[in-house]
Amino acid sequence: MKQFHEAHNVHVYFPNESLESSHVLLVYDPLTLGVSPSPDEKKKHLDDVAREILKWARDAADVKTEVVSVEKRWHEFVVGNGGTTLNAYVCLLNSWTPN
């Protein structure tokens, strides 16, 4: 979000998660040094940020869930120390090579 402000002078505000809202508030910051007084330039920056956020949303929508069976002998590695299941699983997959 900091990069949006640095590149476009735009603040991005997300609603509280408990609201379960998909609306995002974009605010062009008029107090930043070197901002453009042109309404068209401000609109361009807001549109650029909106496009990038929509791209993130599309990318996130491509996430899928998969159930993987793991032999009992590998369970301790999947669970990992302190219950770090995902990290242990990713490490196991990264170190595994098919025969």
ChimeraX commands (.cxc) that place a marker at each C-alpha (Angstrom):
marker #1 position 0.00,0.00,0.00 radius 0.5
marker #1 position 2.94,2.28,0.71 radius 0.5
marker #1 position 4.06,1.87,-2.90 radius 0.5
marker #1 position 0.69,3.15,-4.14 radius 0.5
marker #1 position 1.15,6.30,-2.11 radius 0.5
marker #1 position 4.74,6.78,-3.21 radius 0.5
marker #1 position 4.00,6.21,-6.90 radius 0.5
marker #1 position 0.47,7.64,-7.21 radius 0.5
marker #1 position -0.22,9.74,-4.06 radius 0.5
marker #1 position -3.14,7.40,-3.36 radius 0.5
marker #1 position -4.06,5.97,0.05 radius 0.5
marker #1 position -5.90,2.62,0.06 radius 0.5
marker #1 position -8.34,1.82,2.87 radius 0.5
marker #1 position -9.80,-1.65,3.30 radius 0.5
marker #1 position -12.95,-2.24,5.39 radius 0.5
marker #1 position -12.78,-4.14,8.63 radius 0.5
marker #1 position -12.74,-7.87,7.91 radius 0.5
marker #1 position -15.81,-8.42,10.09 radius 0.5
marker #1 position -17.87,-6.33,7.63 radius 0.5
marker #1 position -17.17,-8.88,4.87 radius 0.5
marker #1 position -17.27,-6.08,2.31 radius 0.5
marker #1 position -15.48,-6.07,-1.03 radius 0.5
marker #1 position -15.42,-2.27,-1.23 radius 0.5
marker #1 position -12.08,-0.44,-1.04 radius 0.5
marker #1 position -11.69,3.30,-0.52 radius 0.5
marker #1 position -9.07,5.07,-2.67 radius 0.5
marker #1 position -8.12,8.60,-1.63 radius 0.5
marker #1 position -5.87,10.88,-3.66 radius 0.5
marker #1 position -3.62,12.67,-1.15 radius 0.5
marker #1 position -3.64,16.41,-1.91 radius 0.5
marker #1 position -1.10,17.17,0.84 radius 0.5
marker #1 position 1.85,15.33,-0.71 radius 0.5
marker #1 position 4.53,17.54,-2.22 radius 0.5
marker #1 position 4.50,17.64,-6.00 radius 0.5
marker #1 position 0.88,16.52,-6.46 radius 0.5
marker #1 position -0.81,17.42,-9.69 radius 0.5
marker #1 position -3.56,20.04,-9.57 radius 0.5
marker #1 position -5.07,18.49,-12.72 radius 0.5
marker #1 position -8.29,16.53,-12.08 radius 0.5
marker #1 position -7.46,14.32,-15.09 radius 0.5
marker #1 position -4.05,13.45,-13.63 radius 0.5
marker #1 position -5.60,12.64,-10.25 radius 0.5
marker #1 position -8.21,10.42,-11.92 radius 0.5
marker #1 position -5.46,8.62,-13.86 radius 0.5
marker #1 position -3.61,7.81,-10.62 radius 0.5
marker #1 position -6.79,6.56,-8.93 radius 0.5
marker #1 position -7.63,4.43,-11.98 radius 0.5
marker #1 position -4.11,2.95,-12.06 radius 0.5
marker #1 position -4.36,1.90,-8.40 radius 0.5
marker #1 position -7.88,0.52,-8.90 radius 0.5
marker #1 position -6.68,-1.59,-11.85 radius 0.5
marker #1 position -3.79,-2.99,-9.80 radius 0.5
marker #1 position -6.08,-3.91,-6.88 radius 0.5
marker #1 position -8.53,-5.60,-9.25 radius 0.5
marker #1 position -5.62,-7.58,-10.71 radius 0.5
marker #1 position -4.70,-8.72,-7.19 radius 0.5
marker #1 position -8.30,-9.80,-6.62 radius 0.5
marker #1 position -8.33,-11.83,-9.86 radius 0.5
marker #1 position -5.01,-13.45,-8.95 radius 0.5
marker #1 position -6.31,-14.33,-5.48 radius 0.5
marker #1 position -9.46,-15.85,-6.99 radius 0.5
marker #1 position -7.28,-18.41,-8.79 radius 0.5
marker #1 position -6.23,-20.01,-5.49 radius 0.5
marker #1 position -7.48,-23.56,-5.15 radius 0.5
marker #1 position -7.62,-26.06,-2.33 radius 0.5
marker #1 position -6.32,-29.57,-2.75 radius 0.5
marker #1 position -6.39,-32.51,-0.36 radius 0.5
marker #1 position -3.17,-34.50,-0.37 radius 0.5
marker #1 position -2.82,-37.92,1.22 radius 0.5
marker #1 position 0.38,-38.27,3.23 radius 0.5
marker #1 position 1.78,-41.58,4.42 radius 0.5
marker #1 position 1.88,-41.92,8.21 radius 0.5
marker #1 position 5.68,-41.99,8.23 radius 0.5
marker #1 position 5.70,-38.38,6.93 radius 0.5
marker #1 position 3.13,-36.97,9.39 radius 0.5
marker #1 position 5.73,-35.60,11.81 radius 0.5
marker #1 position 7.34,-33.65,8.96 radius 0.5
marker #1 position 4.03,-32.27,7.75 radius 0.5
marker #1 position 3.05,-31.07,11.21 radius 0.5
marker #1 position 6.49,-29.67,11.95 radius 0.5
marker #1 position 7.83,-28.14,15.16 radius 0.5
marker #1 position 5.33,-25.98,17.01 radius 0.5
marker #1 position 2.54,-26.91,14.58 radius 0.5
marker #1 position 4.04,-25.09,11.57 radius 0.5
marker #1 position 2.11,-27.33,9.23 radius 0.5
marker #1 position 2.19,-25.28,6.05 radius 0.5
marker #1 position 5.86,-24.31,6.28 radius 0.5
marker #1 position 6.87,-27.90,6.99 radius 0.5
marker #1 position 4.72,-29.15,4.12 radius 0.5
marker #1 position 6.17,-26.63,1.67 radius 0.5
marker #1 position 9.71,-27.50,2.76 radius 0.5
marker #1 position 8.95,-31.19,2.33 radius 0.5
marker #1 position 7.57,-30.65,-1.17 radius 0.5
marker #1 position 10.50,-28.46,-2.16 radius 0.5
marker #1 position 13.01,-31.10,-1.05 radius 0.5
marker #1 position 11.13,-34.07,-2.58 radius 0.5
marker #1 position 12.10,-35.27,-6.02 radius 0.5
marker #1 position 10.24,-38.03,-7.88 radius 0.5
marker #1 position 12.08,-41.30,-8.52 radius 0.5
marker link #1:1,2 radius 0.2
marker link #1:2,3 radius 0.2
marker link #1:3,4 radius 0.2
marker link #1:4,5 radius 0.2
marker link #1:5,6 radius 0.2
marker link #1:6,7 radius 0.2
marker link #1:7,8 radius 0.2
marker link #1:8,9 radius 0.2
marker link #1:9,10 radius 0.2
marker link #1:10,11 radius 0.2
marker link #1:11,12 radius 0.2
marker link #1:12,13 radius 0.2
marker link #1:13,14 radius 0.2
marker link #1:14,15 radius 0.2
marker link #1:15,16 radius 0.2
marker link #1:16,17 radius 0.2
marker link #1:17,18 radius 0.2
marker link #1:18,19 radius 0.2
marker link #1:19,20 radius 0.2
marker link #1:20,21 radius 0.2
marker link #1:21,22 radius 0.2
marker link #1:22,23 radius 0.2
marker link #1:23,24 radius 0.2
marker link #1:24,25 radius 0.2
marker link #1:25,26 radius 0.2
marker link #1:26,27 radius 0.2
marker link #1:27,28 radius 0.2
marker link #1:28,29 radius 0.2
marker link #1:29,30 radius 0.2
marker link #1:30,31 radius 0.2
marker link #1:31,32 radius 0.2
marker link #1:32,33 radius 0.2
marker link #1:33,34 radius 0.2
marker link #1:34,35 radius 0.2
marker link #1:35,36 radius 0.2
marker link #1:36,37 radius 0.2
marker link #1:37,38 radius 0.2
marker link #1:38,39 radius 0.2
marker link #1:39,40 radius 0.2
marker link #1:40,41 radius 0.2
marker link #1:41,42 radius 0.2
marker link #1:42,43 radius 0.2
marker link #1:43,44 radius 0.2
marker link #1:44,45 radius 0.2
marker link #1:45,46 radius 0.2
marker link #1:46,47 radius 0.2
marker link #1:47,48 radius 0.2
marker link #1:48,49 radius 0.2
marker link #1:49,50 radius 0.2
marker link #1:50,51 radius 0.2
marker link #1:51,52 radius 0.2
marker link #1:52,53 radius 0.2
marker link #1:53,54 radius 0.2
marker link #1:54,55 radius 0.2
marker link #1:55,56 radius 0.2
marker link #1:56,57 radius 0.2
marker link #1:57,58 radius 0.2
marker link #1:58,59 radius 0.2
marker link #1:59,60 radius 0.2
marker link #1:60,61 radius 0.2
marker link #1:61,62 radius 0.2
marker link #1:62,63 radius 0.2
marker link #1:63,64 radius 0.2
marker link #1:64,65 radius 0.2
marker link #1:65,66 radius 0.2
marker link #1:66,67 radius 0.2
marker link #1:67,68 radius 0.2
marker link #1:68,69 radius 0.2
marker link #1:69,70 radius 0.2
marker link #1:70,71 radius 0.2
marker link #1:71,72 radius 0.2
marker link #1:72,73 radius 0.2
marker link #1:73,74 radius 0.2
marker link #1:74,75 radius 0.2
marker link #1:75,76 radius 0.2
marker link #1:76,77 radius 0.2
marker link #1:77,78 radius 0.2
marker link #1:78,79 radius 0.2
marker link #1:79,80 radius 0.2
marker link #1:80,81 radius 0.2
marker link #1:81,82 radius 0.2
marker link #1:82,83 radius 0.2
marker link #1:83,84 radius 0.2
marker link #1:84,85 radius 0.2
marker link #1:85,86 radius 0.2
marker link #1:86,87 radius 0.2
marker link #1:87,88 radius 0.2
marker link #1:88,89 radius 0.2
marker link #1:89,90 radius 0.2
marker link #1:90,91 radius 0.2
marker link #1:91,92 radius 0.2
marker link #1:92,93 radius 0.2
marker link #1:93,94 radius 0.2
marker link #1:94,95 radius 0.2
marker link #1:95,96 radius 0.2
marker link #1:96,97 radius 0.2
marker link #1:97,98 radius 0.2
marker link #1:98,99 radius 0.2
view
